[in-house]
Every structure is written in structure tokens, then in C-alpha cells.
Amino acid sequence: MRNKTPASRPKMAAIGLLASALALAAAAPGQAEETAYHLGVMDQVRIRVAEWQPAEGTIRDWSVIGGDYAVGPGGSISLPFIGELPVAGKTTGEVSKEIGQRLQSEFALRTEPSASVEIAKFRPVYLTGDVTTPGEYPYVPGMTVLKAVSLAGGLRRADAGQRFARDFINASGNAAVYGSERGRLLARQARLLAEIEGADDIAMPASLENVPDARALLESEKALMKSRRERYELQLKALADLRDLLQNEVKSLQQKAETQKEQLKLVQRDRERISRLSEQGLATSQRRLSIEERTADVESTLLDIDTASLRAKQDISKANQDEINLRNDWEAQRTKELQDTEAELEKLDLELNTSRQLMSEALAQSAEALKFDATKATIKYVVVREEGDGTKETAVTESTRLKPGDVVKVASEVLMQ
């Protein structure tokens, strides 16, 4: 088996750098959003582990460790090879770093495996008191007290005469939730339009001007757009660097081929001279055999160079195709996301209009509506939260953001005229 030519070694290094760059770029989204969150009991995390092996130029997938894990009562998760790993109170970044270090230490690896840890499912929130359906509900990022109460069916009214108030408040809560979701979708739509147009910034659309927290929503989408753009440009740069390296390799091989061709001409002239001398009995057969072997070696080397050059040109063609595919996929994905967002907006507008109609109907069709003054409805919310040194009760409002594991106590009283 022939050794690889020196020109092929930079190629392998470039391919390794390309794989590492793409892996790092793919892991970047979403991590910054979780750095401030500390894990707790009943959280579920999704773990993926990979290891770059520079000697082979490949990536090893540690699939036996990957999967979803629930944080147990003791604040730990149990991983293959590692065993019990305490995670309560730690961020996903800290856990991923510790997993890589533990695996490197356990298996005496030369390089530390790269672990990705993300939240698969947050621990739930709990609602109790004057809500229609008290109990446990799944937490989602950005959940407020109002959204949690809406999940529980809204406020509970035991008196049949106040049924209109329950319907009104439920519809009002749903309308608030739909309105908040609509604001996020409008910000996402603005970001996708900016990405499709290749803009560097997102302009404030007229549809978002009257939406609460519109600027915060837009700033979040700007950060996401920047992250996605950087990842896309990093992939393009990696492909361009690989193509440049391959083109330099082709040039080097061409120069080497020219040198070998000159060498072949010299060897062929020597062979002709030795052949004439041999016919005249002035050269031994051993000398003639030696010059034949030398000629064969030069021709073989020249053939190897031509083969390596052809392979490098094929790799250049593949890199060009990969760049075309990457650009096409980028545009297709933006277009698909925009279509999905516009469909969600259309559906949400219908739901929002339905909630507003239900609010009007609840007030218009009930005889008690004339006695009900929504401005005099007294609703009190208290959040019970674990603070590390024990539980703490805090009076909050509908817009207060909840954390996983919170208990929301709801007490309401509708005053009649």
C-alpha cells in the first residue's frame, strides 16, 4: 500500500477543521438562552455527546450516552459510564462541561468529548384556589400568571348568577394569551422577511407598534437573526477555505507532474542510449534492467500524481455543489418558516376574534351583565417559590413571569353593583 502524498495531508486537516466548524456552529443556537437557568428536581434534559478524533479525521457519536434524562429527587441524573451526576442548581453549560471532563477522565481520552445539554421539559407549575381546574401544568418559557390561569380554565365562579363573569374573564384571559402570542409571531415574521431580503437589521413593522414589549420582542429576534447569520456565514467560509486549499493542492500537483515529466524524458533518453550500447555488446543486461526499473518508477509516480490531481478536482466540484446546496437550503428554509408563521398568524387572528366575540356575548346575553362591573373585580395572586433557603410567598400580578416549580394561589371576588 503506497503512502499518501504530502500534498494530501493539508487536505485531511482542512476536512477536520470543516467538520469541527460545522459541529460548533450547529451547537450554538439556543445555548445562550439557557445559561441563566438552573436545573432542579423534575426537570428533564436532553443530552448528546460527540468526540472529534483528529487522527482519523472523523467524529465519534457517543449515542449510548445521548437521550432524555429526568432529574431525580436527589437532584442527580444517572448516565452510562459516569453514574450519578449531581445537576440540581447547575446550568446546562456547567453540566455539559462536567460530562465531557468525566468521560475524558474515565476513558483516558486525548481530547475532551463535546456534550450538548438542553432542556427537554421543565418541571411543572401548580395552580390552586379559585381556578376552574386546579392542578399541575407544564411550564413553558415566558409563562406568566395570566397564561397559567388560562391553562387552568380561568377563574372559578360557584354562583350560577355570576356565570357571565367567569365566561367574560376566561375569554379575556384567552384574548390576552392570543395577543401575546400574536406579538411574538409578528416579530418572527419581521425577522424572516429581513433574512430573506438580506437586511442587516429588522425594522419595526407597523403591526407591532401598539404591541406591549414590542421592542423586547424585536431585540430577541435580532439576536436570533445574528446567530443564524453567523452560523450560515461560518459554513460558507469553511467551504470556501476547503476549496482554496484543494485548488492550491491541484497547482502543487501540476508542478510536481511537470517535474516528473522532465525526469521521465531524461530517463527515456538514458534507456535509449543503454539499449544501443547493449545491442553493441558495450552494456550489461543488469544495467539495462536497472534503467528499465527506473523508468517504470517515474511513470508510476507520474500516474499517482495524475490520480491525486483528479481526486482533488472532484473534491473541488463537490465543495462547489455543497455551497450551492447550502445557499438553496438557506433560502428554502426561510421561505418555509415565513409561510408557516403567516399560517399561524391567520389561525391566531381567528382565535382572537372568537375570544372577543365570546366576551361581547357574555356581557350582552346575560341579565346579570347590567350589574357586573369588570373594573371592580378583585383578583389576588400569590406565588409560592423555592428560594434555596426555604419557600417564600410573594404577591404578584397577572403579568408576573413564573419559574418552573412555582405554585400559584388564586383568590378572586367579583363585586356586584
Secondary structure as GFF3:
##gff-version 3
##sequence-region A 1 417
A	DSSP	alpha_helix	8	27	.	.	.	ID=ss1
A	DSSP	alpha_helix	31	34	.	.	.	ID=ss2
A	DSSP	beta_strand	44	53	.	.	.	ID=ss3
A	DSSP	beta_strand	58	61	.	.	.	ID=ss4
A	DSSP	beta_strand	67	70	.	.	.	ID=ss5
A	DSSP	beta_strand	76	79	.	.	.	ID=ss6
A	DSSP	beta_strand	83	86	.	.	.	ID=ss7
A	DSSP	alpha_helix	92	107	.	.	.	ID=ss8
A	DSSP	beta_strand	114	121	.	.	.	ID=ss9
A	DSSP	beta_strand	125	129	.	.	.	ID=ss10
A	DSSP	beta_strand	135	137	.	.	.	ID=ss11
A	DSSP	alpha_helix	145	151	.	.	.	ID=ss12
A	DSSP	three_ten_helix	160	162	.	.	.	ID=ss13
A	DSSP	alpha_helix	163	197	.	.	.	ID=ss14
A	DSSP	three_ten_helix	206	208	.	.	.	ID=ss15
A	DSSP	alpha_helix	214	279	.	.	.	ID=ss16
A	DSSP	alpha_helix	285	364	.	.	.	ID=ss17
A	DSSP	three_ten_helix	367	370	.	.	.	ID=ss18
A	DSSP	beta_strand	372	386	.	.	.	ID=ss19
A	DSSP	beta_strand	391	396	.	.	.	ID=ss20
A	DSSP	beta_strand	407	416	.	.	.	ID=ss21
###
